[in-house]
C-alpha cells in the first residue's frame, strides 16, 4: 500500500491543479466578456424601461421614441403616431398626452433630410411629478450616454458618438415642467436653443 501512495498523491494533485486551472480560465473568460460588453455599450448599468419611461415610449435602442439622431427624417413621420401639431421644412412637432393630463411636446429637427436634433417639453402637474420624471430619466440617460455633468441649472450627458443630451427643470411658479434636448455635439442649433 505504501508503494502506491506517491502515485495516489500525484493523481490527486493532478486533478486538483487541473480543476484550479479550469476555474481560472472560466473566470478570465467571464471577466473578458463582461468587460467587452461594458466597452461596447460605454456604460455599466442597465435601466429597465418601465413607469414614465414606458409612457414616454422610450427604448434602449433609440435616442427618443424609436428615433435616433442621424436617422432619415422621413422615419419620424412613420414612427410617431398621430397628427403633427406643427410642420415646416426644418422640423415637425408631435404631442403625447398622458392619463393624468400631463403632456409631452416633441420637436424633431432636420438637416440634409436627417434628424439633427430633438427637443422635448414635458408639461407636468406638480413638483413631485417633476422629481419622479427626473429620477427615472437621469439613470436612463446615464446608462446610454455615460456620467452626467451639472451646469447652468441642468444636467448634460455627452455620449461616445458625439451626442449631447440636456435635461433641465423649467418649472416656474405653478407651471411645472422639464426640457430635454438631444443633438449631435456639433450639429445645428434648434429654434428653442436660440
N, C-alpha and C positions, 0 to 999 in steps of 0.2 A: 504494500500500500504506500509506503514511503517513497518508493521508486516512481510512482505515478503522480505524486504531489506536485513536483515542478511543472509537469505537463498540465495538470488541472489549473494551477495558478496562472500559467501562461495563457490558457484558453479563456479563463475568466477575465484576465486583464485585457486580452484582445477584444473580447465582446464589450467590455466596459469602455475602452477607448474608441471603439467604432461607434458606440451609442453616443458618446460625447461629441464626436466629430459630426455625426448626423444632426444633432441638435444645434450645433454651432452653425452649420450650413443653412439649416432651415431658418434660424434666427437672422442670419445675414441676408438671406433672400427676402424675408418679410420686411426687414428694415429697408432694403433697397427698393422694394415695390411701394412701400408707404412713402418713402422719400420721393420717388418718381411721381407718384400721384400728387403729392404736395407741390412739387415743382411744376407739374403740368397745369394745375389749376391756379397756382400762385398764392393759394391760401391753404389753411389747415383746418378750417371749420366748415361744417355743412349745416345749412339752415333749412328747416322744413318749411314748405310753402303752405301755411295754414292761416287761419284767422283773417286779419286785414290784408295780408299779402295775397291770399287766395281771392278775396273780394276785389282787390285791385287787378287781378288777372296776371300777377307776376309769375315768371317761370325761372327755373335755374339756368336755362339756356339762352335767355334773351335779356337785353338791356331794359325793356319795358313792354309788357303785354305782348310778347311774341315778336317784337321789333328790335333790331339792333342798329346802332349807328353804322352806316355804310350799306345797309340793305337798299334794294331798289325802292324808290319812293312809291311805286305802284303797289308794293306789298302792304303799305299802310291801309289803303282802301279795301283790300281783300281780307286783311286781318281784323281790323276794327269793325265791330258790328254797330249798326245804327246809322243815322244820318249825321253828316258833318254839320256843325253849327257855324263853321267858318271855313272858307277855302279860297285860296288865290294861288298865283304862280309860285310863291315862296313857301307856303305852309298850308296845313289842313288841321282843323280842330274838332275834337270829339268830347262829349260829356258822358260820364258814367254816374248814375245815381244809385245810392245805397238805400237799404231799407229804413235807416234811421234819419232820413232826409239830409244826409251828408252827400257831397258830390266831389267828383274829380274832373277837372278840365285838362285835356291833354292837347298840346300843340306839337305837331310833327313838322319840322323844317326840312327843306331840301336844298341841295346844291348839286348841280350836274346830274339831276334825276336820282340822287342817292339821299337817304336820310342823313342829315348833317347834325341835327340837334333835336332834343325832346324836352319840352317844358311842361311841367305838371303843377297845377294848382289844386290843392286839397282844401275844400271848404268844409270845416268841421264845426261841431256844435258846442264843444266845451274844452276847457284846459285839459281835462282828463283824456279826452279823445286825442288831442294833440300829442300828449305824452305817450299814450298807447301806440299810436302810429309811429312815433319816433323810436320807441323801444323795439318795434318789430322791423322797421326799415333799416336802422343802423346795423344790426348784425347781418341782415340780408346783403346790404351793400359791402360791408366788410368782408363777407365770405366770397364775394365776387371780385372786389377791387383792392383788397388789402387794408392795411391800417389807415384810419382817417386822420385828418388834421383839422383842428378847430381854429377858425379865423373869421373875422367880420360877422360875428353872430350866427355863423353856420358851421356845418361840418362838411368837409370835402374829402373825396376819395379820388386818387389818380391810379388807374389801372395800368397794367403792363402794356396793353395795346394802345396807350395814349388817350384813353377815355377819361373824362373827368365827370364826377357826379357831385353835385352840391345839394345838401338838404338844409333848409332854413325855416325856422319858426317865424312866420309873418303875422302872427296874431296881434291885433290892436283893439284894446277895449273888449267889447263883447263879440268881436269878429275874430274867430279862431281859424287858423289855417297853417298849412305847410307849403313850401315851394320846393320843387325838385327840378334840377337842371341836369341833363345828361348831354354831353357833347364830346367831340374829339378835342383834345387839348389845344390843337392849333387850327380848329375849324372856325367857320364864320360865326359872328355873334348873332344871337336871335333878337327879335324885336324887344322882348322883355328884358334883355340884358343891357340894352342901351340906356 
